[in-house]
Amino acid sequence: MTALFRYQAALLVRSRRLLPPLIVYALFMGIGVQAGQPILDSFAWAGGALLFVAAWLVRVCVTNEPPAARHVAAAATSPARVHLASVLTALTCSAVLGAIGTAFVALITDPRSSDRQVHVPVGAATLAGLVTALACALLGTAVGALCNRPLLRGTARAMLSTIVAAMLVLVADGSPAHAAVSGLVTGSTRGHVTVPLLPLAATAALATAATAIACALASRRP
Amino acid sequence: MSGGIALRGVGRRYGLGGPWVLRGVDLDVPTCSLLRVEGANGTGKSTLLRLLAGIDAPSSGTITGRPRTAYVPERFPPALPFSTTGYLSMIGRVHGLGRAEAGRAAADWLDRFGAAAHARTPLAELSKGTSQKVAVVQALLAAPELLVLDEAWTGLDHAARDVLDQAVRERVAAGGAVVFVDHDPRRLAGEAAAVYRVAGDGRVTAAEPGPLGGVGTADAADTADSPRVRIVAQGPPGATLPRDLPDGSAAPAYEPERGGTVGLTVSAARSDAVLSALLAARPAWHIREVTPVRTGAAPGPNEQPRPDSPNQRPDRT
């Protein structure tokens, strides 16, 4: 499994397909996060951006190898392990992006509430931002795992459903990512920080379940 | 059955309600065995190989046993962002080798296949033949217990084909199992322990054990009255006839002659098998002449000509 993960990570790092999601994430952050803006609002924006990028990265990773190369690795291990390694590679990349984004937000934004009246503790806010980023990365990974090979094939169908599903889990009530992000937004109005640990646990469970389904189907729908 | 793999009642179809590509397949791949899979294009040969390699799961039935497996796809795409050695050492570790071990095995096998000069070449810059060598080398790196070859010889040059033939024999001799598909019927002719034929309806049946396995369907047509063919072949200096030429009740008549030439009189039904064996022998025999022999004029199985027979003139070659 370690060797497979290393192989998938090397594939991703050397792949030209890594660049577009990175650029889009950088653009999102450049547009939505400006120096001097309220810190919690910026974390909320960063979390939403990361959810899309995480789903996209899963697509990049699970379709990164030509089928013949994937078959070679699957014969040596199993199709489920190959799929798991690609999803984990995508999640790791999203988590790293999330950590960098969180640091960027913590450094340049203003640690005050939306109306700039209440001071927000930077440490607690950054922790909440990091947990939100992780929750969004996990839910984005779940969306990516369910909206790509082996469950959905065909570029147009997969991409359209990824975008629609990512939007839905971001805005729908009851979605843990929505809970984490809106928790930051409402916290920002009052200058009050809540670390969204419950949404993090929920997204972790969802990502695990989605990945398990995708991996189980990897050998049935090659 | 440690190290082996067995299919019981295995079927495969893609999508609910799709046609069965394979159905009711019972097949054993014991250790120390070489299996050939035959069938027309599009009959599910590749699907059967992917099931055996564990890349694909059956829609019905069970597969038991999962030896350490390696698979060579028919076409290996060079669209991977690695150098030859970079890819091989990475996939070697996926096969379970250590870092140093993987690097060493990659260098050795590349050398054997005459591709050592391409060790540092990016995969994307390799020729089709060389990238097929990389596909074959990755499978041989970790001495797999089960080697699955889907037309792995296609695209390889002559020398590399011979190296792969030899590597297959080594795997079988070392206790592994090898299953292969190849469009060339002479590929490892007479060496396969069993031949399975995939029919158009997805059924898999055991065909004769190799075209030269001794007990074949040719026997039915092989009587003293059947038409016979005389084959004149010239072997390399000092070479003996391939050991696995057909024998049995209707044995071909062998006539060793001068200059390494041998005349063989065989039933027409078996002539193809004998020709395959001669051509597949290493080093190969050269076929000088194939002529039909009129029934009655040909020596029957019970009156085999002797080399010193006065009515059999040596072939002047």
HADDOCK unambig.tbl for C-alpha pairs under 7 A between the chains (distance, minus, plus):
assign (segid A and resid 3 and name CA) (segid B and resid 93 and name CA) 5.67 0.50 0.50
assign (segid A and resid 3 and name CA) (segid B and resid 94 and name CA) 5.02 0.50 0.50
assign (segid A and resid 4 and name CA) (segid B and resid 94 and name CA) 5.60 0.50 0.50
assign (segid A and resid 7 and name CA) (segid B and resid 90 and name CA) 6.12 0.50 0.50
assign (segid A and resid 11 and name CA) (segid B and resid 81 and name CA) 6.72 0.50 0.50
assign (segid A and resid 14 and name CA) (segid B and resid 81 and name CA) 6.02 0.50 0.50
assign (segid A and resid 15 and name CA) (segid B and resid 81 and name CA) 6.71 0.50 0.50
assign (segid A and resid 66 and name CA) (segid B and resid 77 and name CA) 6.82 0.50 0.50
assign (segid A and resid 68 and name CA) (segid B and resid 73 and name CA) 5.98 0.50 0.50
assign (segid A and resid 68 and name CA) (segid B and resid 76 and name CA) 6.01 0.50 0.50
assign (segid A and resid 68 and name CA) (segid B and resid 77 and name CA) 6.86 0.50 0.50
assign (segid A and resid 69 and name CA) (segid B and resid 76 and name CA) 6.98 0.50 0.50
assign (segid A and resid 71 and name CA) (segid B and resid 55 and name CA) 6.04 0.50 0.50
assign (segid A and resid 72 and name CA) (segid B and resid 70 and name CA) 6.93 0.50 0.50
assign (segid A and resid 72 and name CA) (segid B and resid 71 and name CA) 5.56 0.50 0.50
assign (segid A and resid 72 and name CA) (segid B and resid 72 and name CA) 6.73 0.50 0.50
assign (segid A and resid 74 and name CA) (segid B and resid 55 and name CA) 5.64 0.50 0.50
assign (segid A and resid 75 and name CA) (segid B and resid 53 and name CA) 5.34 0.50 0.50
assign (segid A and resid 75 and name CA) (segid B and resid 54 and name CA) 5.66 0.50 0.50
assign (segid A and resid 75 and name CA) (segid B and resid 55 and name CA) 5.52 0.50 0.50
assign (segid A and resid 75 and name CA) (segid B and resid 69 and name CA) 5.73 0.50 0.50
assign (segid A and resid 75 and name CA) (segid B and resid 70 and name CA) 5.59 0.50 0.50
assign (segid A and resid 75 and name CA) (segid B and resid 71 and name CA) 5.92 0.50 0.50
assign (segid A and resid 76 and name CA) (segid B and resid 68 and name CA) 6.76 0.50 0.50
assign (segid A and resid 76 and name CA) (segid B and resid 69 and name CA) 5.36 0.50 0.50
assign (segid A and resid 76 and name CA) (segid B and resid 70 and name CA) 5.48 0.50 0.50
assign (segid A and resid 76 and name CA) (segid B and resid 94 and name CA) 6.77 0.50 0.50
assign (segid A and resid 76 and name CA) (segid B and resid 95 and name CA) 5.39 0.50 0.50
assign (segid A and resid 78 and name CA) (segid B and resid 54 and name CA) 6.61 0.50 0.50
assign (segid A and resid 78 and name CA) (segid B and resid 55 and name CA) 6.62 0.50 0.50
assign (segid A and resid 79 and name CA) (segid B and resid 55 and name CA) 5.90 0.50 0.50
assign (segid A and resid 219 and name CA) (segid B and resid 55 and name CA) 6.07 0.50 0.50
assign (segid A and resid 219 and name CA) (segid B and resid 56 and name CA) 4.75 0.50 0.50
assign (segid A and resid 219 and name CA) (segid B and resid 57 and name CA) 5.29 0.50 0.50
assign (segid A and resid 220 and name CA) (segid B and resid 56 and name CA) 6.13 0.50 0.50
assign (segid A and resid 220 and name CA) (segid B and resid 57 and name CA) 5.34 0.50 0.50
assign (segid A and resid 222 and name CA) (segid B and resid 56 and name CA) 6.66 0.50 0.50
